[in-house]
Amino acid sequence: MKRNLILAAIVAISLGTQAKVKLPHLIGDNMVIQQQTEARLWGWAKPGQTVKISNSWSNEVKTTKANKQGEWLIKVRTPKASYTPLSITFDDGEKVTINNILAGEVWVCAGQSNMEMPVKGFWMCPVKDYNQVVIDSKKHEGVRSVKIPSIMSAKPLNDAQCEWRVCSPKTVGDFSATGYFFARTMHQALDIPIGLIEANKGGSRVESWLTKDNLEKYTSDPTDSIEICKKWSEYDYHRSLLWGNGTFNPILNFTVKGILYYQGCSNVGDPGDQYSKRLKLLVEQWRSQFGLGEIPFYFVQIAPYRYDDDNNAISGALLREQQFKAQKIIPNSSLVCINDLVYPYEFSQIHPTQKQQVGERLAYTALNRDYGFENVLYQSSTYKDMNIKGDAVYIHLDNNYHTDAPFEDIQGFEIAGEDKVFYPAKAVHFWQPGGGYWDEAIKLTSPDVKKPVAVRYCFRNFQIGNVKNGANLPLFPFRTDNW
């Protein structure tokens, strides 16, 4: 008799568990939902079970049914951004309510370790001005983030063990530094809640995030999990497919505004245009998977670093060139230059300490392009053209906002003759009348190059220039040759 009672209790508990609607961890207390849109909510229930969804900001009650696998998904119209705490109730016979939700703007923080790097820094890798950031965080409770655990999976996962965190002096140290400084700037400018979904993995390659179909169609990487692990047995963070399955796939149902991406170091050395093409492929894949149209994709050019243990090598510069090309071929994208955000002693530091300006520059991009801040300047200068006269080269820049600074002691340029040997160039401002206006150029000369044919600017693994435009943003590294 006693045994039968125990069995009955077990069955009752089991049925109760099956009846109660289950939510992914990403849908939970303290989350930020994308404002004024049809936000997706999803979860699991008993197959065929009706689920009712109600909320605190409207009288609307929506219903949906779980499919044969017990899965359900529904769209709910969200309110305008505000700091008013909201709640959502899910009812399949037993109610589940999530609380302290805010409506605002939600951005994904993707990429590798320089995006993953928290405000408190990594071991031997601090973030500049940490203490002041912690003190200041009291002003930014409207910023919230959720960290997706970096795990591998042979199959795409639809849930991850995670929870939303409200920004405070106790929690901010664990936020992505680049992501937080982006969100803090957005919060200051817009005065609305900002949510960050951190889905990244240190050391990952662009291929780490591609699907099985894309890997098989466009790469020679293996897609069998055993073969993947064999190929990258020593450096598991280089593995294709598995990181995307485990770390990014769980967020794809969430309704977001856009994607921030900081990655590239692990693809240094890739041949030709392979990286730019595969990054474009990845953006197309993510936009298709999110199903939200051509959402913004704003990414960071990798910082100077002594790859190959050689300052004269250009493997890192070639990857930066690929990133620059990628922004040209990826619609609704923009690249942030950070060539000035390393200190001279950081030549062997893959995680530079100056993360604040990285996040701020991403925010300037979003504010100008997506939120109507037309007077927030976000573009770095780029090479436009050059003229050669005698032993001098005259170059012009685009996106300089009427300023090529500094006024004296311009550094970072090199010129070469037909022997293809580059020498440091003396760079000075040059003005001459032309076409009814004064033509402004940067004049480059070197006593070692009598007949120059090519120019490079910071086109080495670790080379810091000082040319900036009217927005105090650095000139993108470039070369005029294809040697």
Residue pairs with C-beta under 8 A, 6 or more apart in sequence:
16 94
18 46
19 45
19 46
19 49
19 92
19 93
19 94
20 92
20 94
20 96
21 43
21 44
21 45
21 49
21 51
21 90
21 91
21 92
21 94
21 96
22 43
22 44
22 45
23 43
23 90
23 96
23 98
24 42
24 43
24 158
24 159
24 160
24 250
24 253
25 159
25 160
25 161
25 162
25 163
26 146
26 148
26 159
26 160
26 162
26 197
26 250
26 251
26 254
27 41
27 42
27 43
27 98
28 98
28 163
28 164
29 98
29 99
29 100
29 101
29 163
29 164
30 100
30 101
30 144
30 163
30 164
30 165
30 166
31 98
31 101
31 102
31 144
31 146
31 164
31 195
32 101
32 102
32 103
32 104
32 105
32 106
32 144
32 164
32 193
32 194
32 195
33 39
33 78
33 86
33 101
33 102
33 103
33 104
33 106
33 195
33 255
34 78
34 103
34 104
34 105
34 106
34 255
34 256
34 257
35 78
35 79
35 80
35 81
35 103
35 104
35 105
35 192
36 78
36 79
36 80
36 81
36 103
37 77
37 78
37 255
38 75
38 76
38 77
38 78
38 255
39 75
39 76
39 77
39 78
39 255
40 73
40 74
40 75
40 253
40 254
40 255
41 53
41 73
41 74
41 75
41 76
41 88
41 90
42 71
42 72
42 73
42 74
42 253
43 51
43 71
43 72
43 90
44 66
44 70
44 71
44 72
45 51
45 66
45 70
45 72
45 92
46 66
46 70
46 92
47 66
47 67
47 68
47 69
47 70
48 65
48 66
48 68
49 65
49 66
49 70
49 92
49 93
50 63
50 64
50 65
50 92
51 63
51 64
51 65
51 66
51 72
51 74
51 90
51 91
51 92
52 61
52 62
52 63
52 90
52 91
52 92
53 61
53 62
53 63
53 64
53 74
53 76
53 88
53 89
53 90
53 91
54 60
54 61
54 62
54 88
54 89
54 91
55 76
55 86
55 87
55 88
55 89
56 86
56 87
56 88
57 78
57 79
57 84
57 86
57 103
58 77
58 79
60 76
60 77
62 74
62 76
64 72
64 73
64 74
65 72
66 72
66 92
73 253
76 88
78 103
79 86
79 103
80 103
81 102
81 103
81 104
81 105
81 190
81 192
81 193
82 102
82 103
82 192
82 193
83 102
83 142
83 193
84 102
85 99
85 100
85 101
85 102
86 101
86 102
86 103
87 97
87 98
87 99
87 100
87 101
88 97
88 98
88 101
89 95
89 96
89 97
90 96
90 97
100 166
102 142
102 144
102 193
102 195
103 193
104 142
104 192
104 193
104 194
104 195
105 186
105 190
105 192
105 193
105 194
105 195
105 257
106 194
106 195
106 196
106 197
106 254
106 255
106 256
106 257
107 179
107 182
107 183
107 194
107 195
107 196
107 197
107 256
107 257
107 258
107 259
107 260
107 366
108 196
108 197
108 199
108 251
108 256
108 258
108 259
108 260
109 115
109 145
109 176
109 178
109 179
109 182
109 196
109 197
109 198
109 199
109 200
109 260
110 199
110 200
110 209
110 248
110 259
110 260
110 261
110 262
110 263
111 200
111 204
111 260
111 261
111 262
111 263
111 299
111 300
112 200
112 201
112 202
112 203
112 204
112 237
112 262
112 263
112 264
112 265
112 266
113 122
113 200
113 202
113 203
113 265
113 350
113 351
114 178
114 262
114 263
114 265
114 300
114 302
114 303
114 350
114 351
114 352
114 355
114 358
115 176
115 178
115 179
115 198
115 200
115 260
115 261
115 262
115 263
115 300
116 150
116 176
116 198
116 200
116 201
116 202
117 125
117 127
117 176
117 177
117 178
117 351
117 355
118 127
118 173
118 174
118 175
118 176
118 177
119 127
119 130
119 133
119 134
119 172
119 173
119 174
119 175
119 176
119 177
119 180
119 355
120 127
120 130
120 173
120 174
121 127
121 130
121 177
121 351
121 353
122 351
125 349
125 351
125 353
126 353
127 133
127 177
127 353
127 355
127 356
128 353
128 354
128 355
128 356
129 356
130 173
133 172
133 180
133 356
134 169
134 172
134 173
135 169
136 184
137 167
137 168
137 169
137 171
137 172
138 168
138 169
140 167
140 172
140 183
140 184
140 187
141 166
141 167
141 168
142 167
142 187
142 191
142 192
142 193
142 194
143 167
143 175
143 180
143 183
143 184
143 187
143 193
143 194
143 195
143 196
144 164
144 165
144 166
144 167
144 193
144 194
144 195
144 196
145 164
145 165
145 167
145 175
145 176
145 179
145 180
145 183
145 195
145 196
145 197
145 198
146 162
146 163
146 164
146 165
146 195
146 196
146 197
146 198
147 162
147 165
147 174
147 176
147 198
148 160
148 162
148 197
148 198
148 199
148 247
148 248
148 250
148 251
149 160
149 161
149 162
149 247
150 200
150 201
150 202
150 243
150 246
150 247
151 157
151 160
151 246
151 247
152 236
152 239
152 242
152 243
152 245
152 246
152 247
153 242
153 245
153 246
153 249
154 225
154 242
154 245
155 245
156 244
156 245
156 249
157 245
157 246
157 249
157 250
158 249
158 250
158 253
159 250
160 246
160 247
160 250
160 251
164 195
165 171
165 174
165 175
167 175
167 180
172 180
175 183
175 196
175 198
176 196
176 198
176 200
177 355
177 356
177 359
178 260
178 262
178 300
178 355
178 358
178 359
178 362
179 196
179 198
179 260
179 359
180 196
180 359
181 355
181 356
181 357
181 358
181 359
181 360
181 363
182 196
182 260
182 359
182 360
182 362
182 363
182 366
183 194
183 195
183 196
183 359
183 363
184 359
185 359
185 360
185 363
185 364
185 367
186 194
186 363
186 366
186 367
187 193
187 194
189 363
189 367
189 371
189 373
189 376
190 367
190 371
197 251
197 254
197 256
199 247
199 248
199 250
199 251
200 247
200 263
201 208
201 237
201 243
201 247
202 237
203 235
203 237
203 238
203 265
203 266
204 237
204 238
204 243
204 263
204 266
205 238
205 240
205 266
205 267
206 263
206 264
206 267
206 275
206 278
206 279
206 282
207 215
207 219
207 221
207 240
207 241
207 278
208 237
208 238
208 239
208 240
208 241
208 242
208 243
208 244
209 243
209 244
209 248
209 282
209 285
209 286
210 218
210 219
210 240
210 241
210 244
210 278
210 281
210 282
210 285
211 241
211 244
211 285
212 223
212 241
214 281
214 282
214 285
215 221
215 223
215 240
215 241
216 223
218 277
218 278
218 281
219 240
219 278
221 228
221 231
221 240
221 241
222 228
222 230
222 231
222 240
223 240
223 241
225 241
225 242
228 239
228 240
228 241
228 242
229 236
229 239
231 239
232 238
232 239
232 240
237 243
237 266
238 266
248 286
252 289
252 290
255 292
256 290
256 292
256 295
257 295
257 296
257 370
258 295
258 296
258 297
258 298
258 366
258 370
259 283
259 286
259 295
259 296
259 297
259 298
260 298
260 299
260 362
261 297
261 298
261 299
261 300
262 299
262 300
262 358
263 299
264 275
264 301
264 302
264 319
264 320
264 322
264 323
265 302
265 305
265 319
265 350
267 275
267 319
268 302
268 307
268 315
268 316
268 318
268 319
269 307
269 315
269 319
270 319
270 322
273 322
273 325
274 322
275 319
275 322
275 323
275 326
276 322
276 323
276 325
276 326
276 329
279 299
279 322
279 323
279 326
279 330
280 326
280 329
280 330
283 297
283 330
283 333
286 297
287 293
287 294
287 295
287 297
294 331
294 332
295 332
296 332
296 333
296 334
296 366
296 369
296 370
297 330
297 332
297 333
298 333
298 334
298 335
298 336
298 362
298 365
298 366
299 323
299 326
299 327
299 333
299 334
299 335
299 336
300 335
300 336
300 338
300 358
300 362
301 320
301 323
301 324
301 335
301 336
301 337
301 338
301 339
301 476
302 316
302 319
302 320
302 323
303 338
303 339
303 341
303 342
303 352
304 316
304 339
304 342
304 346
304 347
304 458
304 460
304 461
304 462
304 463
304 464
305 316
305 342
305 346
305 347
305 348
305 349
305 350
305 461
305 462
306 347
306 348
306 461
306 462
307 313
307 315
307 316
307 461
308 315
308 461
310 461
311 347
311 460
311 461
311 462
311 463
312 460
312 461
313 460
313 461
314 459
314 460
314 461
315 461
316 460
316 461
316 462
317 458
317 459
317 460
317 461
317 477
317 479
320 477
321 459
321 477
321 478
321 479
323 335
324 335
324 476
324 478
326 333
326 335
327 333
327 334
327 335
334 365
334 369
334 378
334 379
335 476
336 358
336 361
336 362
336 365
336 380
337 361
337 380
337 473
337 474
337 475
337 476
337 477
338 352
338 354
338 357
338 358
338 361
338 474
339 458
339 464
339 465
339 474
339 475
339 476
339 477
340 464
340 465
340 466
340 468
340 474
341 352
341 354
341 357
341 358
342 349
342 352
342 354
342 462
342 464
343 352
343 353
343 354
344 464
346 352
346 353
347 462
361 378
361 473
364 376
364 377
364 378
364 471
365 378
367 373
367 376
367 378
368 374
368 376
368 377
368 378
369 378
377 401
377 469
377 470
377 471
377 473
378 471
378 473
379 399
379 469
379 471
379 473
380 399
380 469
380 473
380 474
380 475
380 476
381 397
381 398
381 399
381 400
381 404
381 467
381 468
381 469
381 473
381 474
381 475
381 476
382 397
382 398
382 399
382 475
382 476
382 478
383 395
383 397
383 398
383 457
383 475
383 476
383 478
383 480
384 395
384 396
384 397
384 398
385 395
385 396
386 393
386 394
386 395
386 396
386 455
386 480
387 393
387 394
387 441
388 394
388 452
388 453
391 445
391 449
391 450
391 451
391 452
392 443
392 444
392 445
392 452
393 415
393 425
393 443
393 444
393 445
393 452
393 455
394 430
394 441
394 442
394 443
394 444
395 441
395 442
395 444
395 455
396 440
396 441
396 442
397 404
397 442
397 469
397 475
399 469
400 469
400 470
401 469
401 470
401 471
402 470
403 468
403 469
403 470
404 429
404 440
404 442
404 467
404 469
405 467
405 468
405 469
405 470
405 472
406 466
406 467
406 468
407 429
409 466
410 427
410 428
410 429
410 442
410 466
410 467
411 427
411 464
411 465
411 466
411 467
412 427
412 457
412 458
412 463
412 464
412 465
412 466
412 467
412 475
413 424
413 425
413 427
413 442
413 444
413 455
413 456
413 457
413 465
414 422
414 423
414 424
414 425
414 455
414 456
414 457
414 459
415 422
415 423
415 425
415 444
415 445
415 446
415 449
415 452
415 454
415 455
415 456
416 422
416 423
416 449
416 452
416 453
416 454
416 456
416 481
417 449
417 450
417 451
417 452
417 453
418 451
418 453
420 454
420 481
420 483
422 454
422 456
423 446
423 448
423 449
424 446
425 444
425 445
425 446
425 449
425 455
426 444
426 445
426 446
427 442
427 443
427 444
428 442
428 443
429 440
429 441
429 442
429 443
430 440
430 441
430 442
430 443
431 438
431 439
431 440
431 441
432 438
432 439
432 441
433 439
442 467
444 452
444 455
445 452
446 452
453 481
454 479
454 480
454 481
454 483
455 479
455 480
456 478
456 479
456 480
456 481
457 465
457 467
457 475
457 477
457 478
457 479
458 464
458 465
458 475
458 477
459 477
459 478
459 479
463 477
465 474
465 475
465 477
467 474
467 475
468 474
468 475
469 475
